[in-house]
Structure formats: C-alpha cells, structure tokens
Amino acid sequence: NTGDDRRRTHDMNTANWIPDLFMQRVMEGGDWTLFSPNDVPDLHDLYGRRFAEAYTEYERRADRGEIKVFKRIPAVQMWRKMLSMLFETGHPWITFKDPCNIRSPQQHVGVVHSSNLCTEITLNTSDTEIAVCNLGSVNLVNHLKDGKLDLDKLKATIHTAMRMLDNVVDVNYYAVGKARNSNLKHRPVGLGIMGFQDALQELRVPYASNEAVEFADRSMEAVSYYAFWASTELAAERGRYSSYEGSLWSRGILPQDSLQLLMEERGGYLEVDTSSTLDWDALRARIGQYGMRNSNCLAIAPTATIANIVGVSASIEPTYQNIYVKSNLSGEFTVANKYLVADLKKLGLWDEVMVADIKYFDGSLAKIDRIPADIRTLYATAFEMETSWLVECASRRQKWIDQAQSLNIYMAGASGKKLDETYKLAWIRGLKTTYYLRTLGATSAEKSTGKGGELNAVSSSGGAYDSTRASARSGSESLSGAGAMSSGSSAINAAAANLPEPEIEGRACTMRPGDPGFEECEACQ
C-alpha cells in the first residue's frame, strides 16, 4: 500500500474460509497445523471428508519429517485470533467452506472457493470461469394480506422476477469472456427478499421472538418453492441449463435435502429445523420431468440502495435506529420508522418532545418510559436484541437457499465469550456465511440542547423536560425539538406538521443591554 496513490489498495475485504475440520477441533480442544500452501496445494480444492483425509495425512507427513515448514498450535488459539481481528478491524469475515460446497447444486462441475464481497453468492470459480450472479429481491411487506403472506401474489411476483432474471443472463454485458461463458453455461440467478423487518412490524411480531423465527422459515420456504417452480417452467419453455446433468437437482436433491449430506459429512455438529409445509414432492417430480433453467435460484443480498428507493427496511436487517440520518452520494436525509410514528400517533404520544427524546436516545425506545412496553419490544433496535435471534432466523432461511445470505451480526457489549458463542452457533445452525460484525462504540458524543441548557428528555410522568438528565454541553450535536434535525428531515417534519409550536424556554440570546456588540446584534433588535 505504498507508491502511486492511484495504484494503492485502499480497501481490501477479506474472509476466513473455514473448513469443518477446523471447527470440530475448536469444539473438541484439538490442535491445528499451519502449512505453507506450496506443500499442500490440493487442499484449496478439497472439502468435507476428502479435505479432512488429505489434511490429516499432511499432518502425519509433517510428524515424520517429510514436510519441514509447518507450525502446530491449539485450534482455539487460532479461533480466538480470528475473532479478535474481526472485532478490532471488521475483517476477516467468518465464512464456512464445507456447507458452501457440500450443499452446492453444482458440486459436480467445480468448487466454491469463496463467496462474493457481500457473502451471499457462493458459486464455482476456476481458471476458466468467473462467477456471475444476477440479483433481485422481493419486497415482503408488499406481499402481506389479512395478517399473513399472500401466497398467490407472491407466486405471481416470483414467476415474473425469475423470468426477468433469466433474461438478464442473455442480454447482460460481460466485461470478460470467462464471466460470459460461466453465466451462459450455468445461468445462475439470485432472488432474495427485502423488507423483512417491516413485514414483522406490519404483523406486530418482534424480531426477537419465536414467531419471527417461524415467519423467517415460512416466508423463505414460499419464496424458495415458487422460485424453483418458476425455473422448471422456464426449463420446459426454454430448455435446461447446459450443466444440469449430474447436479443435485438432477438427483432429486433440493436445498433442504442437502442438509442430510452436510450431516453425513460432519458426523454431527448440525442442529437445524427441517420442518416444511408445502408440497415438495410435486416439485421434485416436476424437476425430474423438466429439469431446471438455472443452476442456482436464491441468494439474499444486502439491498441497501434499492430498499431506500422503495422505502422499506433493507434485506433481512433488523431496525438499526428508529430515527437516523443516512448519507449516500445523493446527500443526507433523515429516516424515521413509519410504523412507529403511526403507533405513537394512535397513542397520542407523537409530539416534538417525543421526536427529541428518540433522537437523544439514538433512535432507541428502551429508556422512554411513557411508551408502552409492548411498543418498545416491537420496535427494539438491532443492538437491543440478543444476537442469537439473528442467527436463528438466518438458520431457518438457509435450509431453503441454494446459495447464501448476507447476514450482518449486531452485538451490543461485545466480548470474547459472546463472539465465540455467536459464531459457533452460526456454524452449528448450518449457516454458510456471515457478513459484517457490527458493535457499539464504548463512548458516544454527549448531546445538549439550545433550550435553556436542558436536555430534551421525557420523564415517565410525561413532563416536558427532565433536568436530572441535563449535563455539560458538547458542541458535537445539538437537540432542540424538531428543529434539531438537518434540512433533509422532511419525513420527521411532515409527521410533526400539525403539532403546536413549542414554547421557547430561557432567553434566545445571552447578551445584555450595555454589553459590547449589543446594539449591533441582529437577534436582539
């Protein structure tokens, strides 16, 4: 990272590509042997039992003195180093090699060597092929009706989406021939979801609940079922993808069936719910008759930009904050949780003091006593829920997905113990990949107000301002009712448009008659 600035690597996103053998030794307190890649060149393309057999043979050769360059350390020590680096720098991400390959429908024609940047694409790569995947996302919240998923509408949307994604394979521009050849040969697409958190709030279901885990399961089952069915219809109309024969599809093994393959390879350490509700036997029969148009059909991408455009929560993300300012290339704008605003209006609690209080608590409702407990639970933010709920929801989705999902891990009060438990749980629950680890800073900017020096906090009795929460001023941020928001806060300003003007507490200016400059002060005249 030196020399000409235009040729420097300013950003490099890295991930640990972890084999199951390593995780088993971590769980069992075993050792791990570090080798030079030159001495073990075939391990890069091996996974599952074949990797374990080759790796242990290399260890025996090292013990016999046939391999000179190696180092043996406790596997737990290596694991702790991975988690420490992840916590300190955000990299390398934790991704699991064996689930990505053992459950890959295309294992007969290649090896998955890594995921993409956002960790949801797990396709084969080689010297002759560069993986390409065309992505799309279903807005879940637009497919709810009478308090449940509207399966008929979801089916229609997915059938259209799969047809369009398949069209993109043919009309796309490919910068290099290896990418074009790979995409036309296998025709993978990645249909995912967005608005998951919004759908839960529409259904009045907290993210941190068994009901949310069940909804994650059933919603992804439906998306999976209709996506695979649409691909078989396209196969009947347009033909199978060229590398279909020998794939898991051709063997009648669907993504949820491949969990058994993973269990057999691991010999344990897999605890995954296998329930289903749809007629999968009918789908297997149809695939057996017509085949599949696409080697892969599903992947859950982050959807940060398109979710903003549509106006829903991103991907499968929990609510980050109920009010926050988002910055992108278009500028800065304030985002408010419209479901929360509607609920607070119904309760008669949405006023300028509430806006200021939510801002003071960084979009969290947990410490605002006058908001009912059930509302605070429903609108709990990402850092207020146990991380395990994110993993449990992701596990239910992963059983239906032929690729992976972009799963951010949110963790308040991060510690070595919590990191260890979370990522071990992710492995045991069968996840293929994880994305960013997001933690809270140890400190935050202290907030102050322009109204008489008191903070805009609300007491449990509903008083306007609670002076016990006031503290020293900080120039980093100023709260003063709705006016404290930036000029881009149209969402909040519109929501509070009908509120009465607040009374100004204290003097607007501290200057007194006779003070130097008083006569020229425009604010005082």
C-alpha positions as CSV (number, residue, x, y, z in Angstrom):
1,N,0.0,0.0,0.0
2,T,2.8,2.4,-1.0
3,G,3.8,4.3,-4.1
4,D,1.4,6.0,-6.6
5,D,-1.9,6.6,-4.8
6,R,-3.8,5.6,-7.8
7,R,-2.3,2.1,-7.6
8,R,-2.7,1.5,-3.9
9,T,-5.1,-0.9,-2.3
10,H,-7.0,1.4,0.0
11,D,-9.6,-1.2,0.8
12,M,-9.4,-5.0,0.8
13,N,-12.3,-7.1,2.1
14,T,-11.1,-10.4,3.4
15,A,-12.8,-13.5,4.8
16,N,-11.7,-16.7,6.6
17,W,-12.7,-19.7,4.5
18,I,-13.1,-22.2,7.4
19,P,-13.3,-26.0,6.9
20,D,-15.5,-28.1,9.2
21,L,-12.4,-30.0,10.4
22,F,-11.1,-26.8,12.0
23,M,-14.4,-26.0,13.8
24,Q,-14.5,-29.6,15.1
25,R,-11.1,-29.2,16.6
26,V,-12.0,-25.9,18.1
27,M,-15.1,-27.6,19.7
28,E,-13.0,-30.6,20.9
29,G,-9.9,-28.7,22.0
30,G,-7.6,-30.1,19.4
31,D,-4.6,-28.7,17.6
32,W,-4.4,-27.1,14.2
33,T,-1.4,-27.3,11.9
34,L,-0.3,-24.4,9.7
35,F,1.3,-25.3,6.4
36,S,2.9,-23.5,3.5
37,P,0.4,-23.6,0.5
38,N,3.3,-24.8,-1.6
39,D,3.5,-28.0,0.4
40,V,-0.3,-28.7,0.4
41,P,-1.5,-27.4,-3.0
42,D,-4.5,-29.7,-3.3
43,L,-6.3,-28.6,-0.1
44,H,-7.6,-25.5,-1.9
45,D,-9.9,-27.6,-4.0
46,L,-10.9,-30.1,-1.4
47,Y,-13.7,-30.0,1.2
48,G,-15.6,-32.3,3.5
49,R,-14.2,-35.8,4.2
50,R,-11.7,-35.6,1.3
51,F,-10.3,-32.4,2.9
52,A,-10.1,-34.0,6.3
53,E,-8.4,-37.1,5.0
54,A,-5.8,-35.1,3.0
55,Y,-5.2,-32.7,5.8
56,T,-4.6,-35.4,8.4
57,E,-2.2,-37.2,6.0
58,Y,-0.2,-34.0,5.6
59,E,0.0,-33.7,9.4
60,R,1.3,-37.3,9.6
61,R,3.9,-36.4,6.9
62,A,4.9,-33.4,9.0
63,D,5.3,-35.6,12.0
64,R,7.5,-38.0,10.0
65,G,9.7,-35.1,8.9
66,E,8.7,-35.2,5.3
67,I,7.3,-31.6,5.5
68,K,9.7,-29.2,7.1
69,V,7.7,-25.9,7.1
70,F,4.8,-26.1,9.5
71,K,3.6,-24.9,12.9
72,R,1.1,-26.6,15.3
73,I,-1.0,-24.5,17.6
74,P,-4.2,-25.1,19.6
75,A,-7.1,-24.6,17.3
76,V,-8.8,-22.5,20.0
77,Q,-5.9,-20.1,19.9
78,M,-6.3,-19.6,16.1
79,W,-10.1,-19.2,16.6
80,R,-9.6,-16.5,19.2
81,K,-7.2,-14.7,16.9
82,M,-9.8,-14.8,14.1
83,L,-12.5,-13.3,16.4
84,S,-10.1,-10.7,17.8
85,M,-9.2,-9.5,14.4
86,L,-12.9,-9.4,13.4
87,F,-13.7,-7.4,16.4
88,E,-10.8,-5.0,16.0
89,T,-10.8,-4.4,12.3
90,G,-14.1,-5.8,10.9
91,H,-12.2,-8.4,8.9
92,P,-11.7,-11.2,8.0
93,W,-15.4,-12.2,7.9
94,I,-16.3,-15.7,9.1
95,T,-17.4,-18.0,6.2
96,F,-17.7,-21.7,6.2
97,K,-16.1,-23.7,3.3
98,D,-17.8,-27.1,3.7
99,P,-21.5,-26.0,3.9
100,C,-21.0,-23.8,0.8
101,N,-19.6,-26.8,-1.2
102,I,-21.4,-29.8,0.2
103,R,-24.8,-28.1,-0.3
104,S,-23.9,-26.6,-3.7
105,P,-26.1,-27.9,-6.5
106,Q,-23.1,-27.6,-8.8
107,Q,-20.6,-29.6,-6.9
108,H,-20.3,-32.0,-9.9
109,V,-18.6,-29.3,-12.1
110,G,-16.4,-27.3,-9.8
111,V,-15.6,-25.9,-6.4
112,V,-16.8,-22.9,-4.5
113,H,-13.5,-21.1,-3.4
114,S,-15.1,-18.2,-1.7
115,S,-18.2,-16.0,-1.5
116,N,-18.6,-12.7,-3.2
117,L,-18.0,-9.4,-1.3
118,C,-21.4,-9.4,0.4
119,T,-21.1,-13.1,1.2
120,E,-24.5,-14.1,-0.4
121,I,-23.1,-15.5,-3.7
122,T,-21.5,-19.0,-3.5
123,L,-20.7,-20.1,-7.0
124,N,-17.9,-22.2,-8.5
125,T,-14.8,-20.4,-9.8
126,S,-11.8,-21.7,-11.7
127,D,-9.1,-20.7,-14.1
128,T,-11.7,-20.8,-16.9
129,E,-14.8,-19.5,-15.1
130,I,-15.5,-16.2,-13.2
131,A,-18.8,-16.5,-11.2
132,V,-21.5,-14.0,-12.1
133,C,-24.9,-13.8,-10.5
134,N,-27.9,-11.6,-11.4
135,L,-29.7,-10.5,-8.3
136,G,-33.3,-9.4,-7.5
137,S,-35.3,-9.0,-4.3
138,V,-38.9,-9.5,-3.4
139,N,-40.5,-6.8,-1.2
140,L,-42.0,-9.0,1.5
141,V,-44.1,-6.3,3.1
142,N,-46.0,-5.8,-0.2
143,H,-47.0,-9.5,-0.1
144,L,-49.0,-9.4,3.2
145,K,-52.7,-9.7,3.3
146,D,-55.0,-10.2,6.3
147,G,-52.1,-10.7,8.7
148,K,-50.3,-13.4,6.7
149,L,-48.3,-13.9,3.5
150,D,-50.4,-13.5,0.3
151,L,-49.1,-16.7,-1.4
152,D,-50.9,-16.0,-4.7
153,K,-49.4,-12.6,-5.1
154,L,-46.0,-13.9,-4.0
155,K,-46.2,-16.7,-6.6
156,A,-47.0,-14.2,-9.4
157,T,-44.3,-11.8,-8.4
158,I,-41.6,-14.5,-8.2
159,H,-42.6,-16.0,-11.6
160,T,-42.2,-12.6,-13.2
161,A,-38.9,-12.0,-11.3
162,M,-37.4,-15.3,-12.3
163,R,-38.2,-14.8,-16.0
164,M,-36.7,-11.3,-15.9
165,L,-33.5,-12.5,-14.1
166,D,-33.2,-15.3,-16.7
167,N,-33.5,-12.8,-19.5
168,V,-30.7,-10.7,-17.9
169,V,-28.3,-13.7,-18.4
170,D,-28.7,-13.3,-22.1
171,V,-28.9,-9.5,-22.5
172,N,-26.2,-8.6,-20.0
173,Y,-22.9,-7.0,-20.8
174,Y,-19.9,-9.1,-19.8
175,A,-16.5,-7.4,-19.5
176,V,-14.5,-10.6,-19.8
177,G,-15.1,-13.9,-21.7
178,K,-14.7,-16.1,-18.6
179,A,-17.6,-14.4,-17.0
180,R,-19.8,-14.7,-20.1
181,N,-19.0,-18.3,-20.6
182,S,-19.7,-19.2,-17.0
183,N,-23.0,-17.3,-16.8
184,L,-24.4,-18.7,-20.1
185,K,-23.3,-22.2,-19.2
186,H,-24.9,-22.4,-15.7
187,R,-27.4,-19.5,-15.8
188,P,-27.3,-18.8,-12.0
189,V,-29.6,-16.1,-10.6
190,G,-30.1,-14.9,-7.0
191,L,-33.6,-14.0,-5.9
192,G,-33.8,-12.7,-2.4
193,I,-36.0,-10.7,-0.1
194,M,-36.1,-7.2,1.5
195,G,-38.4,-5.5,4.0
196,F,-38.3,-8.4,6.4
197,Q,-38.3,-6.2,9.4
198,D,-41.1,-4.1,8.0
199,A,-43.1,-7.2,7.4
200,L,-42.6,-8.2,11.1
201,Q,-43.8,-4.8,12.3
202,E,-46.8,-4.9,10.0
203,L,-47.6,-8.3,11.5
204,R,-47.0,-6.9,15.1
205,V,-44.2,-9.5,15.6
206,P,-41.0,-8.5,17.4
207,Y,-37.8,-9.6,15.7
208,A,-36.5,-11.2,18.9
209,S,-39.2,-13.9,19.1
210,N,-40.1,-17.4,18.1
211,E,-42.9,-16.0,15.9
212,A,-40.3,-14.1,13.9
213,V,-38.1,-17.2,13.5
214,E,-41.2,-19.1,12.3
215,F,-42.1,-16.3,9.8
216,A,-38.5,-16.4,8.5
217,D,-38.9,-20.1,7.9
218,R,-42.3,-20.0,6.2
219,S,-41.6,-16.9,4.1
220,M,-38.4,-18.3,2.8
221,E,-40.0,-21.6,2.1
222,A,-42.6,-20.0,-0.1
223,V,-40.0,-17.9,-1.9
224,S,-37.9,-21.0,-2.5
225,Y,-40.8,-23.1,-3.6
226,Y,-42.1,-20.6,-6.2
227,A,-38.6,-19.7,-7.5
228,F,-37.7,-23.3,-8.1
229,W,-41.1,-24.0,-9.7
230,A,-40.7,-20.9,-12.0
231,S,-37.2,-22.2,-13.0
232,T,-38.8,-25.6,-14.0
233,E,-41.4,-23.8,-16.1
234,L,-38.6,-21.8,-17.8
235,A,-36.8,-25.1,-18.4
236,A,-39.9,-26.6,-20.1
237,E,-40.2,-23.4,-22.3
238,R,-36.6,-22.6,-23.0
239,G,-34.5,-25.6,-22.1
240,R,-32.4,-26.8,-19.2
241,Y,-29.1,-25.1,-18.4
242,S,-26.3,-26.9,-20.1
243,S,-24.5,-28.4,-17.0
244,Y,-27.7,-29.7,-15.4
245,E,-26.9,-33.4,-15.6
246,G,-25.1,-34.6,-12.5
247,S,-26.3,-31.7,-10.4
248,L,-28.1,-32.1,-7.1
249,W,-31.2,-31.0,-9.0
250,S,-30.9,-33.9,-11.4
251,R,-30.5,-36.3,-8.5
252,G,-33.7,-35.1,-6.9
253,I,-31.9,-33.4,-4.0
254,L,-33.3,-29.9,-3.2
255,P,-31.5,-27.4,-0.9
256,Q,-33.4,-28.6,2.3
257,D,-32.4,-32.2,1.4
258,S,-28.8,-31.3,1.1
259,L,-28.8,-30.7,4.9
260,Q,-28.6,-34.5,5.2
261,L,-25.5,-34.5,3.0
262,L,-23.9,-32.0,5.4
263,M,-24.8,-34.0,8.4
264,E,-23.3,-37.2,6.9
265,E,-20.0,-35.3,6.1
266,R,-19.8,-33.7,9.5
267,G,-20.9,-36.7,11.6
268,G,-22.6,-34.3,14.0
269,Y,-22.4,-30.6,15.0
270,L,-25.5,-29.8,13.0
271,E,-28.7,-28.7,14.7
272,V,-31.2,-27.4,12.1
273,D,-35.0,-27.4,12.0
274,T,-36.2,-29.4,9.0
275,S,-40.0,-28.7,9.0
276,S,-41.8,-27.8,5.8
277,T,-45.4,-27.0,4.9
278,L,-45.6,-27.0,1.0
279,D,-45.9,-29.9,-1.5
280,W,-42.2,-30.5,-2.2
281,D,-42.8,-34.0,-3.7
282,A,-44.8,-32.4,-6.5
283,L,-41.9,-30.0,-7.2
284,R,-39.3,-32.8,-7.1
285,A,-41.4,-34.7,-9.7
286,R,-41.7,-31.7,-11.9
287,I,-37.9,-31.0,-11.7
288,G,-37.3,-34.7,-12.6
289,Q,-39.5,-34.2,-15.7
290,Y,-38.4,-30.8,-17.0
291,G,-35.1,-30.0,-15.2
292,M,-34.1,-26.5,-14.1
293,R,-33.4,-23.5,-16.2
294,N,-31.0,-22.0,-13.6
295,S,-28.2,-23.8,-11.7
296,N,-28.9,-21.5,-8.7
297,C,-32.0,-19.5,-7.9
298,L,-31.7,-17.9,-4.5
299,A,-29.4,-15.5,-2.6
300,I,-30.3,-12.8,-0.1
301,A,-28.3,-9.6,-0.9
302,P,-27.9,-6.6,1.4
303,T,-30.3,-4.4,-0.8
304,A,-29.2,-1.2,1.0
305,T,-29.8,1.1,-2.0
306,I,-32.9,-0.4,-3.6
307,A,-34.5,-0.7,-0.2
308,N,-34.0,3.0,0.3
309,I,-35.5,3.7,-3.1
310,V,-38.5,1.5,-2.4
311,G,-38.8,2.8,1.2
312,V,-38.6,-0.5,3.1
313,S,-36.1,-2.0,5.6
314,A,-33.0,-3.4,4.0
315,S,-32.9,-7.1,3.2
316,I,-33.2,-9.2,6.4
317,E,-31.8,-6.5,8.6
318,P,-33.3,-5.5,12.0
319,T,-34.1,-1.9,12.7
320,Y,-30.8,0.0,13.2
321,Q,-32.4,3.0,14.8
322,N,-36.0,4.3,14.7
323,I,-34.8,7.7,13.7
324,Y,-31.4,8.3,12.0
325,V,-29.7,10.3,9.3
326,K,-28.5,8.4,6.3
327,S,-25.7,9.6,4.0
328,N,-25.1,8.5,0.4
329,L,-24.0,10.0,-2.9
330,S,-27.3,11.9,-3.1
331,G,-26.7,13.7,0.2
332,E,-28.0,13.3,3.8
333,F,-31.6,12.6,4.7
334,T,-33.5,11.6,7.9
335,V,-35.2,8.3,8.1
336,A,-38.0,7.6,10.5
337,N,-39.7,4.3,11.2
338,K,-43.2,5.0,9.7
339,Y,-44.8,2.1,11.7
340,L,-43.5,3.6,15.0
341,V,-44.7,7.1,14.0
342,A,-48.2,5.7,13.2
343,D,-48.4,3.8,16.5
344,L,-47.3,6.8,18.6
345,K,-49.8,9.0,16.8
346,K,-52.6,6.5,17.7
347,L,-51.5,6.7,21.4
348,G,-51.3,10.4,21.3
349,L,-47.6,10.3,22.1
350,W,-46.1,11.7,18.8
351,D,-45.0,15.3,19.5
352,E,-41.9,17.3,19.3
353,V,-40.7,16.2,22.7
354,M,-41.0,12.6,21.7
355,V,-39.0,13.3,18.5
356,A,-36.3,15.0,20.5
357,D,-36.3,12.2,23.1
358,I,-35.9,9.5,20.4
359,K,-33.1,11.4,18.9
360,Y,-31.4,11.8,22.3
361,F,-31.5,8.0,22.8
362,D,-30.1,7.4,19.3
363,G,-33.3,6.0,17.9
364,S,-33.9,3.7,20.8
365,L,-37.2,3.5,22.8
366,A,-35.9,1.4,25.6
367,K,-35.5,4.2,28.1
368,I,-38.6,6.3,27.2
369,D,-40.9,5.2,30.0
370,R,-44.1,6.7,28.7
371,I,-44.0,4.4,25.6
372,P,-45.9,1.2,26.5
373,A,-43.7,-1.9,27.0
374,D,-45.2,-3.8,24.1
375,I,-44.4,-1.0,21.7
376,R,-40.8,-0.8,22.9
377,T,-40.5,-4.5,22.4
378,L,-41.9,-4.4,18.9
379,Y,-39.6,-1.6,17.9
380,A,-36.5,-2.8,19.6
381,T,-33.4,-1.9,17.6
382,A,-30.7,-4.2,16.4
383,F,-28.4,-3.7,19.4
384,E,-31.2,-4.3,21.9
385,M,-31.9,-7.9,20.9
386,E,-29.9,-11.0,21.6
387,T,-27.6,-11.8,18.6
388,S,-28.8,-15.4,18.7
389,W,-32.2,-14.3,17.3
390,L,-30.5,-13.1,14.1
391,V,-28.7,-16.5,13.8
392,E,-31.9,-18.5,14.4
393,C,-33.8,-16.6,11.8
394,A,-30.9,-17.0,9.3
395,S,-30.7,-20.7,10.0
396,R,-34.4,-21.2,9.1
397,R,-33.8,-19.3,5.8
398,Q,-30.6,-21.1,5.0
399,K,-32.2,-24.5,4.7
400,W,-34.2,-23.3,1.7
401,I,-31.5,-21.3,-0.1
402,D,-29.2,-22.8,-2.7
403,Q,-26.6,-20.1,-2.2
404,A,-26.3,-17.9,1.0
405,Q,-27.4,-14.8,2.7
406,S,-25.8,-11.5,3.6
407,L,-26.1,-11.7,7.3
408,N,-24.7,-8.8,9.5
409,I,-24.2,-9.7,13.1
410,Y,-25.2,-6.9,15.6
411,M,-23.8,-7.2,19.1
412,A,-24.0,-4.8,22.0
413,G,-21.5,-5.2,24.7
414,A,-19.3,-7.4,22.5
415,S,-16.9,-9.7,24.4
416,G,-14.8,-12.7,23.5
417,K,-17.3,-15.0,25.1
418,K,-20.2,-13.6,23.1
419,L,-18.3,-13.7,19.8
420,D,-17.3,-17.2,20.5
421,E,-20.8,-18.3,21.3
422,T,-22.4,-16.5,18.3
423,Y,-20.1,-17.8,15.6
424,K,-20.1,-21.3,16.9
425,L,-23.9,-21.2,16.9
426,A,-23.8,-19.9,13.3
427,W,-21.7,-23.0,12.3
428,I,-23.9,-25.5,14.3
429,R,-27.1,-24.0,12.8
430,G,-25.7,-24.7,9.3
431,L,-25.1,-21.1,8.1
432,K,-22.8,-20.8,5.1
433,T,-21.5,-17.3,5.6
434,T,-21.7,-14.2,7.8
435,Y,-21.0,-10.6,6.9
436,Y,-20.0,-7.6,9.0
437,L,-19.8,-7.7,12.8
438,R,-21.4,-4.5,14.0
439,T,-20.7,-3.4,17.6
440,L,-21.4,-0.3,19.6
441,G,-18.6,2.1,20.5
442,A,-17.5,2.3,24.1
443,T,-18.3,6.0,24.1
444,S,-20.7,8.4,22.2
445,A,-21.0,12.1,21.7
446,E,-22.7,13.8,24.6
447,K,-25.9,15.7,23.5
448,S,-27.1,19.1,24.5
449,T,-29.9,21.4,23.7
450,G,-30.4,25.1,22.8
451,K,-33.4,25.4,25.2
452,G,-32.1,26.7,28.4
453,G,-29.3,24.2,28.5
454,E,-31.6,21.3,29.4
455,L,-31.7,18.0,27.5
456,N,-34.9,17.1,25.6
457,A,-35.6,14.1,27.8
458,V,-39.1,12.9,28.8
459,S,-39.9,11.7,32.3
460,S,-42.1,8.8,33.0
461,S,-44.8,11.2,34.2
462,G,-44.9,12.8,30.8
463,G,-43.3,16.1,31.8
464,A,-41.8,18.3,29.2
465,Y,-38.1,18.2,30.2
466,D,-36.3,16.4,32.9
467,S,-33.4,18.5,34.2
468,T,-31.9,15.5,36.0
469,R,-30.7,14.3,32.6
470,A,-29.0,17.5,31.8
471,S,-25.2,17.6,31.7
472,A,-22.3,19.6,30.3
473,R,-22.8,20.9,26.8
474,S,-21.0,19.4,23.8
475,G,-20.6,21.2,20.5
476,S,-20.8,18.0,18.6
477,E,-24.6,17.8,18.4
478,S,-27.5,20.0,19.4
479,L,-31.0,18.9,20.2
480,S,-33.8,21.4,20.2
481,G,-37.1,19.7,19.4
482,A,-37.9,19.0,15.7
483,G,-35.6,21.9,14.7
484,A,-32.5,20.0,15.6
485,M,-32.8,17.9,12.5
486,S,-30.9,18.6,9.4
487,S,-32.5,20.4,6.4
488,G,-33.2,17.0,4.9
489,S,-35.5,15.9,7.7
490,S,-38.7,16.0,5.6
491,A,-40.0,12.8,6.9
492,I,-40.0,14.0,10.5
493,N,-41.1,17.5,9.7
494,A,-44.1,16.2,7.7
495,A,-45.1,13.8,10.5
496,A,-45.0,16.7,13.1
497,A,-46.5,19.3,10.8
498,N,-49.7,19.6,12.8
499,L,-48.1,20.0,16.2
500,P,-48.3,23.2,18.1
501,E,-45.2,25.4,18.2
502,P,-43.2,24.7,21.3
503,E,-42.6,27.5,23.8
504,I,-39.1,28.7,24.0
505,E,-37.6,28.2,27.4
506,G,-35.0,30.8,28.6
507,R,-33.6,33.7,26.7
508,A,-32.8,33.4,23.0
509,C,-29.6,35.5,23.5
510,T,-27.3,35.8,26.5
511,M,-26.3,39.4,25.7
512,R,-27.5,42.2,27.9
513,P,-28.0,45.9,27.2
514,G,-24.7,47.6,27.5
515,D,-22.7,44.6,26.5
516,P,-20.2,45.2,23.7
517,G,-21.9,44.5,20.4
518,F,-25.5,44.5,21.8
519,E,-26.6,47.4,19.6
520,E,-25.4,45.6,16.5
521,C,-26.8,42.1,17.4
522,E,-29.5,41.3,14.8
523,A,-31.1,38.7,17.0
524,C,-31.8,41.2,19.8
525,Q,-33.2,44.0,17.6
